[in-house]
Amino acid sequence: MDDQSAPPPHGLQGRLRAGRFVITAEVAPPVSCDAQDLLRKAAPLNGLADAVNVTDGAGARSHMSALAAAAILIGAGIEPILQITCRDKNRIALQSELMGAAALGVRNLLLLTGDDPKAGDQPETKPVFDVDSKTLLETARRLRDDGVLPTGRKVAGKAAFFLGVADAPIDPPADWRPNSLLGKLAAGAQFVQTQFCMDAAIVRRYLGRLAEAGVTEKLAVLIGITPLRSAKSAQWMRNHLHGTIIPDALIARMERAKDPAGEGVGACVDLIEELATIRGVAGVHVMAPGNDAAIPHVITAARARVARAAV
C-alpha cells in the first residue's frame, strides 16, 4: 500500500505514477482583465488540489484567456491543467497555442472539442472545428515526442506535456466497448477527466469494463463529481448537462435535507471516500459551477477521510 505519510511526488503526473489518489478541481477564468480576480478564485485551492483546470470558453462564453490564466496560476505556485478546445481556433492557431503553453511551462493539457456556440450568449458566433480533439491530441503528442508539427516542420525546445482527454461514464450494456477512449489512448492520452457521475455503482461497472479492455492499465481515470446545492439544481444538471449521472436516491437525500448545500458537500465527500476504494479510479475531478466556495471544504474533508481509510 502506498505510504500516505510520505512526501507527495512532484506534480500531477508524478502523483498519479506513484499511485496516489489525486483530487483536481476546476476554475472558470473570470470575465475580467485583472489577474487578481482569477487569483482570488484559485487561491483557496492552493495546497489542496493536486492541479486546477482552467476552462477554455466554458459554456461557449468569453472569459479571460485560458492560456493566460494557466500562466498566472503557475506564477502563483498553483499547477494548472490547461483546457484547449477545437471550437474557436484553426489548426495553425492551435499549434501555436501548444507551443506557447510549452514555453510558459504548462505541462498538463485537457484537449476538448468545445461547447456549441449556440449554447452560449453569442449564438451567432461561427464555430471553427477545423480539427477534432483526437487530431489535436495527436498533434500535441507529436510535438512532445518528436518535436515536429503535423507538416513535419521541426520545433525548437521541449514540450513536456501530460495529455488528458474527457469522457462520459455510462452504465455499460453487455455489448459495449470503450472505443472512443481506446482511440484516444492510441492517439496519446495519458489521463481522462470525466463528466459528472455521482453514482458509485455505475462507476464500478464502467471501470470494470474499462479494465477488461485494458484502458485502466495505461490511462489514469479521474471521475467528475460535484457538491450539489439543491435537489432542484441536481435535477437541472441531470436534464440539461449531457452525460451527467445523478441517481434518484441522491436527489431524494437533497430533498430531505434541512441544509441542502451542506448536505451536497457531505454527499460529495461520502462519494469520494467510496470512489477511492474502486479499482481503476485514480482520483476525482471536483467541479462546482457557481459554487466555487464549496470546493475547498470538499477537498479538505475528503483527504482526511481517504487518509484514514488508507491507514
Summary of the structure (lengths in Angstrom):
residues: 311
radius of gyration: 18.9
end to end distance: 9.2
largest distance: 61.4
contacts: 1019
relative contact order: 0.13
helix: 43%
strand: 16%
